[in-house]
């Protein structure tokens, strides 16, 4: 039995010295340590030994078993370490993988440019709620409950007194209520109207509102500020035109046009052969609005204006369908850096 055990050890370690992978290792493990493996069979033989020999051989065989187990486990660890090393190897000569950089959404760009231009003229930025009281959205802007102009701005009502704002003009009132004059603010954000979707309408869109109230503000100030804005956002060669227009919260009210970029004002398909493109509503703040906000109408006057950010973006970038802004098509969005 002693000789047999010696042979067993010798053979095992010889085999172990030549194995090359985990599959071979597994095979050896089964061959020697499996339930019907060589060691198990030798252990069985102990029963036929003399009572003196039994404990000695038993102990030696168990030691052999432990040694084999240890050797196999160590070899297995070596293989594992080798493999994981391979997976983590870094080849620094491979060119880096490009990751996609996002771009700023064109509407966000317009809001940013606009805010920067007006900040350069001394305006501050204020933010307001998209869920608005009927009072601020209409009533305090000189649009009482039965005013026909409400028909043009059909909204999403939450209760009869709360709605998704249809315009950013409520921020005029909110600002005046919260601070005394002088005021120079810009407020941009989302507005909502129950319009059917087509190439110039979406139920959600963005507006940019402006308000300036101080002593001695006149229509000339409005014209100067808006003309400067148009030159900065559309280009120095663009001309502005002010036409009479009606909005309940201004008096007088105007609509502002810029000269068409394509035809330089001569008339073409894109401007409906008029040479002009309408970009915003504006006017001198109606005394009723100043008064409802608590301002002294004898001392203060002001101008206000409001424009659609999508419309400005469409004119600036030559986009003919408003839906492109909201479809999230990267081929479109990636063009704006
Ligand atoms: N809020 C108006 C609209 O949605 C636009 C507007 C017109 C705003 C005249 C003004 C303004 O501040 O003075 O049609």
Boltz pocket constraint, residues with backbone or C-beta under 6 A from the ligand:
constraints:
  - pocket:
      binder: B
      contacts: [[A, 166], [A, 167], [A, 168], [A, 169], [A, 209], [A, 210], [A, 247], [A, 249], [A, 250], [A, 254], [A, 280], [A, 281], [A, 282], [A, 283], [A, 304], [A, 305], [A, 306], [A, 307]]
      max_distance: 6.0
